[in-house]
Amino acid sequence: MLKPNAPGIKGDLHARLERIDSGMFRAVFAGELNPENAAAGQEWPDAHIGDTPEGVRGWVESMAPQLGYRRVIWDS
């Protein structure tokens, strides 16, 4: 695993924040087991669930640099 704040080597991680239930939120993003150049829409998803949107966003944004991503782009 890369050190936190390591220079991004994978580019940007695209994620989407969703409300899934009262008081529950989920960030959905491409999983780490995907082929390097997977076709759009063919990626296997991964997710993180939490009880606040801020907590879910914070977890994804702290995880991304550790996996080699430069930054997180939040898609609507």
N, CA, C and O atoms as CSV, one atom per row, in Angstrom:
chain,resi,resn,atom,element,x,y,z
A,1,MET,N,N,0.844,-1.184,0.000
A,1,MET,CA,C,0.000,0.000,0.000
A,1,MET,C,C,0.880,1.234,0.000
A,1,MET,O,O,1.931,1.251,0.641
A,2,LEU,N,N,0.460,2.264,-0.712
A,2,LEU,CA,C,1.217,3.507,-0.767
A,2,LEU,C,C,1.049,4.302,0.516
A,2,LEU,O,O,0.052,4.156,1.223
A,3,LYS,N,N,2.021,5.134,0.806
A,3,LYS,CA,C,1.938,6.009,1.969
A,3,LYS,C,C,0.872,7.072,1.724
A,3,LYS,O,O,0.662,7.482,0.583
A,4,PRO,N,N,0.183,7.531,2.800
A,4,PRO,CA,C,-0.768,8.635,2.617
A,4,PRO,C,C,-0.062,9.831,1.986
A,4,PRO,O,O,1.100,10.112,2.283
A,5,ASN,N,N,-0.767,10.513,1.131
A,5,ASN,CA,C,-0.278,11.688,0.412
A,5,ASN,C,C,0.830,11.358,-0.585
A,5,ASN,O,O,1.544,12.260,-1.024
A,6,ALA,N,N,0.989,10.085,-0.950
A,6,ALA,CA,C,1.946,9.722,-2.000
A,6,ALA,C,C,1.462,10.318,-3.313
A,6,ALA,O,O,0.256,10.474,-3.508
A,7,PRO,N,N,2.377,10.654,-4.219
A,7,PRO,CA,C,1.943,11.208,-5.509
A,7,PRO,C,C,1.015,10.232,-6.225
A,7,PRO,O,O,1.269,9.027,-6.253
A,8,GLY,N,N,-0.047,10.753,-6.797
A,8,GLY,CA,C,-1.007,9.908,-7.504
A,8,GLY,C,C,-0.399,9.283,-8.743
A,8,GLY,O,O,0.251,9.960,-9.539
A,9,ILE,N,N,-0.614,7.995,-8.900
A,9,ILE,CA,C,-0.124,7.318,-10.095
A,9,ILE,C,C,-1.284,6.778,-10.931
A,9,ILE,O,O,-1.093,6.381,-12.080
A,10,LYS,N,N,-2.470,6.765,-10.360
A,10,LYS,CA,C,-3.628,6.226,-11.069
A,10,LYS,C,C,-4.553,7.311,-11.588
A,10,LYS,O,O,-5.560,6.996,-12.222
A,11,GLY,N,N,-4.252,8.558,-11.344
A,11,GLY,CA,C,-5.135,9.630,-11.787
A,11,GLY,C,C,-6.223,9.903,-10.762
A,11,GLY,O,O,-5.970,9.892,-9.557
A,12,ASP,N,N,-7.426,10.146,-11.240
A,12,ASP,CA,C,-8.545,10.528,-10.378
A,12,ASP,C,C,-9.451,9.340,-10.092
A,12,ASP,O,O,-9.668,8.494,-10.960
A,13,LEU,N,N,-9.975,9.278,-8.882
A,13,LEU,CA,C,-10.970,8.282,-8.503
A,13,LEU,C,C,-12.332,8.949,-8.577
A,13,LEU,O,O,-12.575,9.937,-7.883
A,14,HIS,N,N,-13.220,8.426,-9.403
A,14,HIS,CA,C,-14.581,8.966,-9.503
A,14,HIS,C,C,-15.471,8.225,-8.518
A,14,HIS,O,O,-15.472,6.995,-8.465
A,15,ALA,N,N,-16.229,8.994,-7.737
A,15,ALA,CA,C,-17.116,8.417,-6.736
A,15,ALA,C,C,-18.453,9.144,-6.787
A,15,ALA,O,O,-18.555,10.267,-7.282
A,16,ARG,N,N,-19.469,8.477,-6.266
A,16,ARG,CA,C,-20.820,9.050,-6.212
A,16,ARG,C,C,-21.359,8.819,-4.811
A,16,ARG,O,O,-21.290,7.700,-4.302
A,17,LEU,N,N,-21.894,9.855,-4.182
A,17,LEU,CA,C,-22.475,9.756,-2.849
A,17,LEU,C,C,-23.984,9.597,-2.972
A,17,LEU,O,O,-24.642,10.356,-3.683
A,18,GLU,N,N,-24.527,8.603,-2.270
A,18,GLU,CA,C,-25.961,8.326,-2.328
A,18,GLU,C,C,-26.520,8.216,-0.911
A,18,GLU,O,O,-25.849,7.722,-0.005
A,19,ARG,N,N,-27.748,8.681,-0.733
A,19,ARG,CA,C,-28.473,8.421,0.511
A,19,ARG,C,C,-29.208,7.105,0.290
A,19,ARG,O,O,-30.000,6.987,-0.645
A,20,ILE,N,N,-28.951,6.108,1.151
A,20,ILE,CA,C,-29.560,4.800,0.928
A,20,ILE,C,C,-30.688,4.488,1.903
A,20,ILE,O,O,-31.483,3.580,1.658
A,21,ASP,N,N,-30.768,5.230,3.003
A,21,ASP,CA,C,-31.825,5.030,3.990
A,21,ASP,C,C,-31.779,6.229,4.926
A,21,ASP,O,O,-30.876,7.060,4.834
A,22,SER,N,N,-32.737,6.316,5.813
A,22,SER,CA,C,-32.736,7.403,6.779
A,22,SER,C,C,-31.471,7.309,7.632
A,22,SER,O,O,-31.294,6.361,8.397
A,23,GLY,N,N,-30.607,8.292,7.490
A,23,GLY,CA,C,-29.381,8.322,8.273
A,23,GLY,C,C,-28.268,7.420,7.772
A,23,GLY,O,O,-27.297,7.195,8.495
A,24,MET,N,N,-28.378,6.897,6.562
A,24,MET,CA,C,-27.333,6.032,6.001
A,24,MET,C,C,-26.943,6.545,4.611
A,24,MET,O,O,-27.797,6.892,3.795
A,25,PHE,N,N,-25.638,6.583,4.369
A,25,PHE,CA,C,-25.109,7.096,3.105
A,25,PHE,C,C,-24.073,6.129,2.562
A,25,PHE,O,O,-23.422,5.405,3.315
A,26,ARG,N,N,-23.929,6.127,1.233
A,26,ARG,CA,C,-22.995,5.209,0.577
A,26,ARG,C,C,-22.234,5.958,-0.506
A,26,ARG,O,O,-22.814,6.711,-1.288
A,27,ALA,N,N,-20.921,5.737,-0.538
A,27,ALA,CA,C,-20.091,6.208,-1.643
A,27,ALA,C,C,-19.823,5.007,-2.527
A,27,ALA,O,O,-19.408,3.954,-2.042
A,28,VAL,N,N,-20.060,5.159,-3.822
A,28,VAL,CA,C,-19.834,4.086,-4.801
A,28,VAL,C,C,-18.711,4.536,-5.724
A,28,VAL,O,O,-18.716,5.664,-6.215
A,29,PHE,N,N,-17.743,3.644,-5.960
A,29,PHE,CA,C,-16.589,3.959,-6.797
A,29,PHE,C,C,-16.083,2.664,-7.414
A,29,PHE,O,O,-16.490,1.578,-7.002
A,30,ALA,N,N,-15.198,2.771,-8.399
A,30,ALA,CA,C,-14.659,1.582,-9.063
A,30,ALA,C,C,-13.797,0.805,-8.073
A,30,ALA,O,O,-13.001,1.389,-7.338
A,31,GLY,N,N,-13.963,-0.510,-8.062
A,31,GLY,CA,C,-13.206,-1.365,-7.163
A,31,GLY,C,C,-11.767,-1.543,-7.604
A,31,GLY,O,O,-11.433,-1.326,-8.769
A,32,GLU,N,N,-10.925,-1.936,-6.678
A,32,GLU,CA,C,-9.498,-2.116,-6.956
A,32,GLU,C,C,-9.191,-3.350,-7.793
A,32,GLU,O,O,-8.083,-3.455,-8.318
A,33,LEU,N,N,-10.111,-4.276,-7.941
A,33,LEU,CA,C,-9.846,-5.495,-8.692
A,33,LEU,C,C,-10.167,-5.376,-10.176
A,33,LEU,O,O,-10.108,-6.369,-10.902
A,34,ASN,N,N,-10.503,-4.186,-10.629
A,34,ASN,CA,C,-10.829,-3.972,-12.037
A,34,ASN,C,C,-9.586,-4.065,-12.916
A,34,ASN,O,O,-8.480,-3.751,-12.476
A,35,PRO,N,N,-9.777,-4.499,-14.160
A,35,PRO,CA,C,-8.658,-4.429,-15.107
A,35,PRO,C,C,-8.224,-2.978,-15.270
A,35,PRO,O,O,-9.022,-2.065,-15.059
A,36,GLU,N,N,-6.986,-2.760,-15.639
A,36,GLU,CA,C,-6.434,-1.410,-15.710
A,36,GLU,C,C,-7.217,-0.482,-16.629
A,36,GLU,O,O,-7.422,0.680,-16.279
A,37,ASN,N,N,-7.657,-0.945,-17.778
A,37,ASN,CA,C,-8.389,-0.095,-18.718
A,37,ASN,C,C,-9.796,-0.645,-18.979
A,37,ASN,O,O,-10.184,-0.871,-20.125
A,38,ALA,N,N,-10.539,-0.852,-17.910
A,38,ALA,CA,C,-11.896,-1.380,-18.049
A,38,ALA,C,C,-12.759,-0.385,-18.822
A,38,ALA,O,O,-12.631,0.825,-18.637
A,39,ALA,N,N,-13.624,-0.886,-19.675
A,39,ALA,CA,C,-14.528,-0.030,-20.447
A,39,ALA,C,C,-15.508,0.666,-19.504
A,39,ALA,O,O,-15.925,0.091,-18.498
A,40,ALA,N,N,-15.868,1.886,-19.830
A,40,ALA,CA,C,-16.819,2.639,-19.019
A,40,ALA,C,C,-18.102,1.833,-18.843
A,40,ALA,O,O,-18.632,1.284,-19.809
A,41,GLY,N,N,-18.589,1.764,-17.637
A,41,GLY,CA,C,-19.799,1.006,-17.345
A,41,GLY,C,C,-19.546,-0.470,-17.104
A,41,GLY,O,O,-20.467,-1.192,-16.720
A,42,GLN,N,N,-18.332,-0.937,-17.319
A,42,GLN,CA,C,-18.003,-2.347,-17.132
A,42,GLN,C,C,-17.164,-2.582,-15.862
A,42,GLN,O,O,-16.782,-3.717,-15.577
A,43,GLU,N,N,-16.877,-1.512,-15.100
A,43,GLU,CA,C,-16.075,-1.666,-13.900
A,43,GLU,C,C,-16.882,-2.344,-12.796
A,43,GLU,O,O,-18.096,-2.166,-12.698
A,44,TRP,N,N,-16.190,-3.124,-11.970
A,44,TRP,CA,C,-16.827,-3.690,-10.785
A,44,TRP,C,C,-16.848,-2.610,-9.722
A,44,TRP,O,O,-15.824,-1.976,-9.468
A,45,PRO,N,N,-17.989,-2.390,-9.101
A,45,PRO,CA,C,-18.076,-1.313,-8.115
A,45,PRO,C,C,-17.567,-1.751,-6.739
A,45,PRO,O,O,-17.488,-2.940,-6.431
A,46,ASP,N,N,-17.233,-0.775,-5.947
A,46,ASP,CA,C,-16.926,-0.941,-4.536
A,46,ASP,C,C,-17.710,0.150,-3.823
A,46,ASP,O,O,-18.203,1.074,-4.470
A,47,ALA,N,N,-17.833,0.064,-2.517
A,47,ALA,CA,C,-18.626,1.054,-1.798
A,47,ALA,C,C,-18.150,1.174,-0.353
A,47,ALA,O,O,-17.505,0.276,0.190
A,48,HIS,N,N,-18.485,2.301,0.243
A,48,HIS,CA,C,-18.274,2.524,1.671
A,48,HIS,C,C,-19.572,3.103,2.209
A,48,HIS,O,O,-20.159,3.997,1.600
A,49,ILE,N,N,-20.022,2.592,3.355
A,49,ILE,CA,C,-21.290,3.014,3.955
A,49,ILE,C,C,-21.019,3.654,5.311
A,49,ILE,O,O,-20.166,3.194,6.069
A,50,GLY,N,N,-21.761,4.725,5.605
A,50,GLY,CA,C,-21.630,5.382,6.898
A,50,GLY,C,C,-22.899,6.123,7.263
A,50,GLY,O,O,-23.872,6.128,6.509
A,51,ASP,N,N,-22.876,6.754,8.440
A,51,ASP,CA,C,-24.090,7.410,8.924
A,51,ASP,C,C,-24.123,8.922,8.694
A,51,ASP,O,O,-25.108,9.578,9.035
A,52,THR,N,N,-23.047,9.481,8.115
A,52,THR,CA,C,-23.066,10.894,7.728
A,52,THR,C,C,-22.412,11.052,6.356
A,52,THR,O,O,-21.471,10.325,6.036
A,53,PRO,N,N,-22.894,11.989,5.546
A,53,PRO,CA,C,-22.248,12.205,4.252
A,53,PRO,C,C,-20.802,12.677,4.419
A,53,PRO,O,O,-19.932,12.311,3.629
A,54,GLU,N,N,-20.548,13.488,5.446
A,54,GLU,CA,C,-19.195,13.987,5.674
A,54,GLU,C,C,-18.236,12.853,6.030
A,54,GLU,O,O,-17.098,12.827,5.562
A,55,GLY,N,N,-18.698,11.917,6.857
A,55,GLY,CA,C,-17.869,10.778,7.252
A,55,GLY,C,C,-17.551,9.867,6.081
A,55,GLY,O,O,-16.428,9.381,5.953
A,56,VAL,N,N,-18.534,9.634,5.230
A,56,VAL,CA,C,-18.330,8.775,4.058
A,56,VAL,C,C,-17.365,9.453,3.090
A,56,VAL,O,O,-16.438,8.814,2.593
A,57,ARG,N,N,-17.572,10.730,2.822
A,57,ARG,CA,C,-16.669,11.467,1.926
A,57,ARG,C,C,-15.243,11.481,2.488
A,57,ARG,O,O,-14.275,11.266,1.757
A,58,GLY,N,N,-15.131,11.733,3.778
A,58,GLY,CA,C,-13.816,11.782,4.406
A,58,GLY,C,C,-13.074,10.462,4.296
A,58,GLY,O,O,-11.868,10.443,4.050
A,59,TRP,N,N,-13.796,9.345,4.479
A,59,TRP,CA,C,-13.162,8.029,4.384
A,59,TRP,C,C,-12.640,7.792,2.972
A,59,TRP,O,O,-11.504,7.352,2.791
A,60,VAL,N,N,-13.468,8.084,1.972
A,60,VAL,CA,C,-13.056,7.869,0.578
A,60,VAL,C,C,-11.874,8.775,0.238
A,60,VAL,O,O,-10.918,8.329,-0.398
A,61,GLU,N,N,-11.927,10.024,0.648
A,61,GLU,CA,C,-10.856,10.955,0.319
A,61,GLU,C,C,-9.550,10.625,1.041
A,61,GLU,O,O,-8.477,10.953,0.533
A,62,SER,N,N,-9.611,9.989,2.203
A,62,SER,CA,C,-8.372,9.578,2.874
A,62,SER,C,C,-7.853,8.251,2.316
A,62,SER,O,O,-6.647,8.008,2.338
A,63,MET,N,N,-8.736,7.395,1.821
A,63,MET,CA,C,-8.354,6.106,1.252
A,63,MET,C,C,-7.723,6.266,-0.130
A,63,MET,O,O,-6.781,5.546,-0.464
A,64,ALA,N,N,-8.224,7.189,-0.928
A,64,ALA,CA,C,-7.796,7.332,-2.328
A,64,ALA,C,C,-6.286,7.539,-2.487
A,64,ALA,O,O,-5.680,6.831,-3.291
A,65,PRO,N,N,-5.641,8.471,-1.766
A,65,PRO,CA,C,-4.204,8.646,-1.958
A,65,PRO,C,C,-3.396,7.422,-1.522
A,65,PRO,O,O,-2.327,7.154,-2.071
A,66,GLN,N,N,-3.897,6.696,-0.553
A,66,GLN,CA,C,-3.202,5.487,-0.103
A,66,GLN,C,C,-3.192,4.415,-1.187
A,66,GLN,O,O,-2.313,3.553,-1.208
A,67,LEU,N,N,-4.165,4.471,-2.080
A,67,LEU,CA,C,-4.246,3.514,-3.183
A,67,LEU,C,C,-3.634,4.063,-4.473
A,67,LEU,O,O,-3.680,3.406,-5.513
A,68,GLY,N,N,-3.067,5.260,-4.406
A,68,GLY,CA,C,-2.369,5.811,-5.569
A,68,GLY,C,C,-3.158,6.780,-6.413
A,68,GLY,O,O,-2.708,7.150,-7.497
A,69,TYR,N,N,-4.331,7.209,-5.950
A,69,TYR,CA,C,-5.125,8.185,-6.714
A,69,TYR,C,C,-4.710,9.598,-6.360
A,69,TYR,O,O,-4.376,9.884,-5.210
A,70,ARG,N,N,-4.729,10.480,-7.341
A,70,ARG,CA,C,-4.351,11.867,-7.144
A,70,ARG,C,C,-5.406,12.610,-6.325
A,70,ARG,O,O,-5.077,13.392,-5.433
A,71,ARG,N,N,-6.677,12.357,-6.641
A,71,ARG,CA,C,-7.774,13.050,-5.942
A,71,ARG,C,C,-9.068,12.299,-6.209
A,71,ARG,O,O,-9.116,11.385,-7.033
A,72,VAL,N,N,-10.130,12.704,-5.490
A,72,VAL,CA,C,-11.457,12.120,-5.693
A,72,VAL,C,C,-12.319,13.150,-6.419
A,72,VAL,O,O,-12.401,14.309,-6.013
A,73,ILE,N,N,-12.952,12.713,-7.486
A,73,ILE,CA,C,-13.928,13.543,-8.209
A,73,ILE,C,C,-15.306,13.013,-7.811
A,73,ILE,O,O,-15.625,11.848,-8.050
A,74,TRP,N,N,-16.117,13.877,-7.203
A,74,TRP,CA,C,-17.464,13.476,-6.791
A,74,TRP,C,C,-18.440,13.750,-7.927
A,74,TRP,O,O,-18.730,14.903,-8.246
A,75,ASP,N,N,-18.939,12.685,-8.529
A,75,ASP,CA,C,-19.913,12.786,-9.616
A,75,ASP,C,C,-21.309,12.955,-9.027
A,75,ASP,O,O,-21.600,12.463,-7.936
A,76,SER,N,N,-22.184,13.669,-9.777
A,76,SER,CA,C,-23.550,13.833,-9.270
A,76,SER,C,C,-24.421,12.699,-9.693
A,76,SER,O,O,-25.605,12.671,-9.355
